[in-house]
């Protein structure tokens, strides 16, 4: 006899396997500028999830997991942060010369299981999953999504300290500096998935302003065996770059290793131990998005 949970599990798997083109809502950050000079310079960043790129029409991006890295590799505190109905906004003081990385990184776990003859649905962080979902839950189905949204800002001369990968999720390791992009010139980037080259990954690049044109004008690219891809930006302006890696197979497989799931968020089993990273299970996905500014020739 089939479990009553199966239809819901397959529905979850179907949603996770949807192609990027039908995911209407896009997560993005938009800086007031990406290249600056002089002393006492600041950048204001808007952050939102919307249908039209760089317009506020759906939800604000939450800032609980906002992290800013300075040119020296140390964290920088955001100033004047606030969240409204459609967007969040914050200021970044650029007190050092070099390149800054502004990132919002989230890991979300979705679970379904049976309890008392009913189907229970749960969504939250890996640590909360380990605490709140019963380890012995019947017909447990789990899926995990790791998302990273970034912008890069340079004061003065570009530097590369902020591009050191963390080894978790999809990360951009540029060959061409993202604050040195010029209309019509080739720009090469590299994607990593959990620290390894992200091979044969579809990459979509979309220019801003889609609210005022009939076509999306998206550029569809793919990474090579080294995780690299090259793009020529046809015109100056702001662009949104995105990539999604999904594991094969459906529905999501059962996952009762609660300790391992919690450790994915950064906890370690003992002092000095490297946090365990659960395998990329069927039904799981990693998302990456970045806003890039391209200058005119």
C-alpha distance (Angstrom), angle and dihedral (degrees) to the residues before:
residue distance angle dihedral
X1 . . .
X2 3.79 . .
X3 3.78 118.7 .
X4 3.80 116.5 -110.6
X5 3.81 86.0 -126.9
X6 3.80 95.0 65.6
X7 3.83 98.7 83.0
X8 3.79 91.0 51.6
X9 3.80 91.8 46.4
X10 3.77 92.4 51.1
X11 3.79 90.3 47.0
X12 3.81 90.0 54.1
X13 3.79 90.7 48.8
X14 3.79 91.2 49.8
X15 3.81 91.4 53.4
X16 3.80 91.9 49.7
X17 3.80 90.9 50.9
X18 3.80 95.9 52.5
X19 3.82 113.4 125.3
X20 3.78 118.1 -106.0
X21 3.80 92.4 -112.5
X22 3.81 92.7 68.8
X23 3.80 95.5 48.5
X24 3.79 95.5 100.1
X25 3.79 98.1 -175.8
X26 3.79 117.2 75.7
X27 3.79 125.0 -164.8
X28 3.78 114.5 -142.9
X29 3.79 147.7 151.1
X30 3.79 122.4 -143.6
X31 3.83 120.3 -159.3
X32 3.79 121.3 -154.7
X33 3.82 86.5 -127.6
X34 3.80 137.2 -7.2
X35 3.81 101.6 -159.2
X36 3.80 121.4 47.2
X37 3.78 140.0 164.1
X38 3.76 136.0 -164.7
X39 3.80 132.7 47.0
X40 3.81 129.3 -58.0
X41 3.79 93.2 22.7
X42 3.81 124.7 167.8
X43 3.78 138.0 -171.8
X44 3.80 126.1 -151.3
X45 3.80 115.2 -150.2
X46 3.81 127.6 -160.3
X47 3.82 117.2 -158.4
X48 3.78 125.0 -166.5
X49 3.78 149.0 141.8
X50 3.78 110.9 -127.6
X51 3.79 147.7 151.7
X52 3.80 95.0 -124.4
X53 3.79 116.5 49.8
X54 3.79 115.0 -104.9
X55 3.81 94.3 1.2
X56 3.78 124.5 108.2
X57 3.80 107.8 -124.9
X58 3.81 109.7 123.7
X59 3.82 125.3 23.8
X60 3.80 139.0 -21.1
X61 3.79 119.3 -110.4
X62 3.79 109.0 -113.7
X63 3.80 115.7 -122.7
X64 3.81 101.4 -153.2
X65 3.79 90.0 108.5
X66 3.79 98.5 37.8
X67 3.81 112.7 137.8
X68 3.80 126.8 -179.6
X69 3.80 121.6 -166.5
X70 3.78 121.8 -162.3
X71 3.82 128.1 -145.6
X72 3.81 89.7 -91.9
X73 3.81 91.8 56.5
X74 3.80 93.5 -109.0
X75 3.81 125.6 122.1
X76 3.79 120.5 -93.9
X77 3.79 121.7 -152.9
X78 3.80 118.8 -124.0
X79 3.81 115.0 -130.0
X80 3.82 130.8 -146.1
X81 3.81 94.4 9.4
X82 3.80 117.2 179.7
X83 3.80 138.5 160.6
X84 3.78 123.9 -146.0
X85 3.79 136.4 175.0
X86 3.81 97.1 -72.4
X87 3.80 107.1 12.4
X88 3.77 147.2 20.4
X89 3.78 121.6 -137.5
X90 3.81 136.9 -170.4
X91 3.79 141.4 164.2
X92 3.80 127.3 -121.7
X93 3.82 119.4 -156.3
X94 3.80 110.8 -145.3
X95 3.78 100.0 -152.7
X96 3.81 95.4 156.0
X97 3.78 130.4 56.0
X98 3.80 113.5 -112.0
X99 3.80 142.5 49.8
X100 3.80 124.9 -33.7
X101 3.81 127.5 -162.3
X102 3.79 119.0 -146.8
X103 3.82 112.4 -167.6
X104 3.78 141.2 170.0
X105 3.81 109.3 -160.8
X106 3.79 123.8 -175.8
X107 3.79 135.9 175.5
X108 3.79 115.0 -164.5
X109 3.78 128.9 -175.0
X110 3.81 122.8 -157.5
X111 3.81 118.5 -164.7
X112 3.79 138.2 -179.6
X113 3.78 125.8 -172.6
X114 3.80 143.2 151.1
X115 3.78 123.3 -101.3
X116 3.78 125.8 168.2
X117 3.80 91.0 -9.7
X118 3.81 92.3 -55.8
X119 3.80 131.7 107.1
X120 3.79 111.9 -116.4
X121 3.80 123.1 -160.3
X122 3.79 123.5 -160.3
X123 3.82 135.3 178.0
X124 3.79 130.8 -178.8
X125 3.79 147.0 93.1
X126 3.82 124.5 -31.8
X127 3.80 91.3 -110.5
X128 3.80 92.1 50.2
X129 3.81 89.5 48.3
X130 3.79 90.2 56.1
X131 3.81 90.4 51.3
X132 3.79 103.4 37.4
X133 3.81 109.0 33.4
X134 3.81 112.9 73.9
X135 3.80 111.1 -110.5
X136 3.79 91.0 -139.1
X137 3.80 95.7 44.1
X138 3.80 113.7 154.0
X139 3.83 117.6 -111.6
X140 3.78 90.9 -1.3
X141 3.81 114.3 -170.6
X142 3.81 119.8 -174.6
X143 3.79 135.2 -174.4
X144 3.79 128.4 178.9
X145 3.81 131.1 -156.3
X146 3.81 123.3 -166.6
X147 3.81 115.2 -168.4
X148 3.79 131.9 -176.0
X149 3.81 124.5 -173.0
X150 3.82 118.0 -175.5
X151 3.77 147.9 174.2
X152 3.80 128.3 -174.3
X153 3.79 125.2 -145.4
X154 3.81 128.2 -174.5
X155 3.79 128.9 -159.2
X156 3.78 109.9 -164.2
X157 3.81 115.6 -32.8
X158 3.87 117.8 18.4
X159 3.82 117.7 -112.5
X160 3.82 132.5 -173.7
X161 3.83 107.2 -144.8
X162 3.82 92.8 106.1
X163 3.81 92.1 59.5
X164 3.80 95.3 71.2
X165 3.83 103.8 121.7
X166 3.79 122.8 -122.4
X167 3.81 93.4 -151.2
X168 3.82 94.2 -122.8
X169 3.81 124.5 110.1
X170 3.79 125.1 -28.1
X171 3.78 114.2 -26.5
X172 3.80 133.5 -179.5
X173 3.81 116.7 -129.0
X174 3.80 104.7 -179.3
X175 3.78 126.1 -145.5
X176 3.80 89.1 -174.3
X177 3.80 109.7 46.0
X178 3.84 108.9 -110.0
X179 3.81 90.5 -133.8
X180 3.80 91.9 54.7
X181 3.81 100.8 62.7
X182 3.79 119.6 138.2
X183 3.78 130.0 -171.4
X184 3.82 112.6 -96.2
X185 3.81 95.7 6.3
X186 3.84 121.4 113.2
X187 3.80 116.2 -104.9
X188 3.81 120.8 -167.9
X189 3.80 125.8 -156.9
X190 3.79 135.4 175.0
X191 3.79 127.6 -142.5
X192 3.79 124.1 -153.3
X193 3.79 127.3 -164.5
X194 3.81 111.6 -155.4
X195 3.80 89.1 -22.3
X196 3.81 96.2 -49.8
X197 3.83 128.6 99.6
X198 3.80 110.0 -81.1
X199 3.80 99.2 -132.4
X200 3.83 124.5 -158.8
X201 3.79 93.7 -1.3
X202 3.79 118.0 158.9
X203 3.80 112.8 -122.2
X204 3.80 123.7 -165.8
X205 3.80 123.2 -160.8
X206 3.81 117.7 -170.2
X207 3.81 127.2 -179.2
X208 3.79 117.2 -131.8
X209 3.79 123.0 -109.2
X210 3.83 96.6 63.4
X211 3.81 88.3 143.6
X212 3.80 88.7 72.7
X213 3.79 102.8 44.9
X214 3.79 137.5 63.5
X215 3.81 97.6 -131.5
X216 3.79 130.2 53.1
X217 3.84 92.7 -134.8
X218 3.79 89.8 -153.0
X219 3.79 120.4 170.7
X220 3.81 113.4 -140.8
X221 3.80 113.8 -152.1
X222 3.80 137.5 164.3
X223 3.79 134.2 -146.7
X224 3.82 120.4 -117.0
X225 3.81 129.7 -135.5
X226 3.81 89.8 -71.4
X227 3.79 93.9 48.3
X228 3.80 91.4 -106.7
X229 3.79 130.3 136.2
X230 3.80 134.0 173.3
X231 3.78 127.9 -143.8
X232 3.81 133.9 -174.6
X233 3.78 111.6 -152.2
X234 3.81 107.5 -141.7
X235 3.80 95.7 -152.2
X236 3.76 142.2 8.4
X237 3.79 120.4 -88.7
X238 3.79 143.2 74.7
X239 3.82 119.5 -38.5
X240 3.79 133.4 -170.6
X241 3.80 116.5 -140.3
X242 3.79 120.2 -166.8
X243 3.79 140.0 172.9
X244 3.80 133.9 179.4
X245 3.80 128.7 -163.0
X246 3.79 117.0 -165.3
X247 3.75 127.9 -176.8
X248 3.78 116.8 -125.0
X249 3.75 125.2 -109.5
X250 3.76 136.0 48.1
X251 2.93 148.2 -97.3
X252 3.84 104.2 35.5
X253 3.78 109.8 -99.2
X254 3.76 123.8 -117.5
X255 3.80 115.0 -88.7
X256 3.78 118.6 -168.7
X257 3.81 96.0 161.2
X258 3.81 95.1 107.2
X259 3.79 93.5 164.0
X260 3.78 91.4 54.8
X261 3.80 92.1 47.1
X262 3.79 90.9 52.4
X263 3.80 91.6 48.2
X264 3.78 89.0 58.1
X265 3.78 86.7 74.4
X266 3.79 91.7 60.8
X267 3.81 108.2 -82.3
X268 3.79 119.0 130.3
X269 3.79 130.2 -147.1
X270 3.80 92.6 -128.5
X271 3.77 139.2 1.8
X272 3.77 111.1 -68.3
X273 3.82 93.9 9.7
X274 3.79 120.5 133.9
X275 3.82 110.5 -113.6
X276 3.79 111.7 -105.5
X277 3.79 115.4 -115.0
X278 3.82 113.4 -150.6
X279 3.81 113.8 -134.1
X280 3.78 119.7 -93.5
X281 3.80 95.3 -96.3
X282 3.82 127.5 -158.2
X283 3.79 111.3 -79.0
X284 3.80 94.9 26.5
X285 3.77 126.7 117.1
X286 3.79 143.6 -170.8
X287 3.81 121.4 -147.6
X288 3.77 131.2 -161.4
X289 3.78 130.8 -174.2
X290 3.80 133.7 171.1
X291 3.78 136.6 174.8
X292 3.81 114.5 -137.0
X293 3.78 129.5 -170.8
X294 3.81 117.7 -144.8
X295 3.79 119.4 -160.6
X296 3.80 127.0 -144.2
X297 3.80 118.4 -107.7
